Structures are given as structure tokens and as C-alpha cells.
Amino acid sequence: MTEQELIAYFETATLPETLRIDRATTQFEVKEAVARNLETIRMDPQNENARYRLVQIIHALEHPYSGPEIPKL
């Protein structure tokens, strides 16, 4: 996705407070994380870390993780 597509997606997305990305990753304060990563993309369009996290969030919003959690010891 281009930075314009990412920005456009999150302008209309309804974001939860907490989002389970995968089995081992939970994104807390989703709105703040998205805003921070979008700002990073605007300042440095080549920043792959911010782009990767935003794509992970998009995927988690569209396909919520419903698998098992990491076992607690």
C-alpha cells in the first residue's frame, strides 16, 4: 500500500482501544499508535517499520485473530 492509501484507510476506519494482532502481539492504544505511525510515514515515506505496523493493524481489523493465546506458565 502507498502512504496515500494508508492515510485514506485510517481516515474512515473505526479503531478499537486494544487490538490483537496475532498470537503474541496485542496493540494497546490503537488510535495513538496509528496516529504516531501515520505521522512517521508523512515525515519519512520510506520508513518500512511504520508501514509494516499499519499494514498489520489493517489486517487485524479486517481479519480478527481468534486463535489460542500463548500459554501462561
C-alpha positions as CSV (number, residue, x, y, z in Angstrom):
1,M,0.0,0.0,0.0
2,T,1.1,3.5,-0.7
3,E,1.2,6.1,2.0
4,Q,-1.8,7.8,0.5
5,E,-3.8,4.5,0.6
6,L,-2.8,4.0,4.3
7,I,-3.8,7.5,5.2
8,A,-7.1,7.2,3.4
9,Y,-7.9,3.9,5.0
10,F,-7.3,5.2,8.6
11,E,-9.3,8.4,7.9
12,T,-12.5,6.3,7.9
13,A,-11.6,3.3,10.0
14,T,-13.2,2.7,13.3
15,L,-10.4,1.9,15.7
16,P,-10.8,-0.1,19.0
17,E,-8.8,0.8,22.1
18,T,-7.0,-2.6,22.1
19,L,-6.3,-4.9,19.1
20,R,-5.0,-8.4,19.0
21,I,-2.6,-8.5,16.0
22,D,-1.5,-12.1,16.3
23,R,-0.9,-14.8,18.9
24,A,2.0,-13.0,20.5
25,T,1.1,-9.3,19.8
26,T,-1.5,-7.0,21.2
27,Q,-1.6,-3.4,20.2
28,F,-2.7,-1.1,23.0
29,E,-3.8,2.5,22.4
30,V,-4.6,1.7,18.8
31,K,-5.6,5.3,17.9
32,E,-2.4,6.7,19.3
33,A,-0.3,4.1,17.6
34,V,-1.9,4.7,14.2
35,A,-1.5,8.5,14.6
36,R,2.1,8.1,15.5
37,N,2.9,5.7,12.6
38,L,1.0,7.9,10.1
39,E,3.0,10.9,11.2
40,T,6.2,8.9,10.7
41,I,5.0,7.9,7.2
42,R,4.3,11.5,6.4
43,M,7.7,12.7,7.5
44,D,9.6,9.7,6.0
45,P,7.7,7.8,3.3
46,Q,10.5,5.2,3.2
47,N,10.0,4.1,6.8
48,E,9.2,0.4,6.5
49,N,8.7,-0.1,10.2
50,A,5.7,2.3,10.4
51,R,4.3,1.0,7.2
52,Y,4.6,-2.6,8.4
53,R,2.8,-1.9,11.7
54,L,0.0,-0.1,9.9
55,V,-0.5,-3.0,7.5
56,Q,-0.6,-5.4,10.5
57,I,-3.3,-3.2,12.1
58,I,-5.3,-3.2,8.9
59,H,-5.1,-7.0,8.6
60,A,-6.1,-7.4,12.3
61,L,-9.1,-5.1,11.8
62,E,-10.2,-7.0,8.7
63,H,-9.4,-10.5,10.0
64,P,-9.6,-10.5,13.8
65,Y,-7.3,-13.0,15.5
66,S,-9.3,-15.8,17.1
67,G,-6.7,-18.4,17.8
68,P,-5.3,-19.6,21.1
69,E,-3.3,-17.3,23.4
70,I,0.3,-18.0,24.5
71,P,0.1,-20.4,27.4
72,K,0.8,-18.9,30.8
73,L,3.4,-20.7,32.9
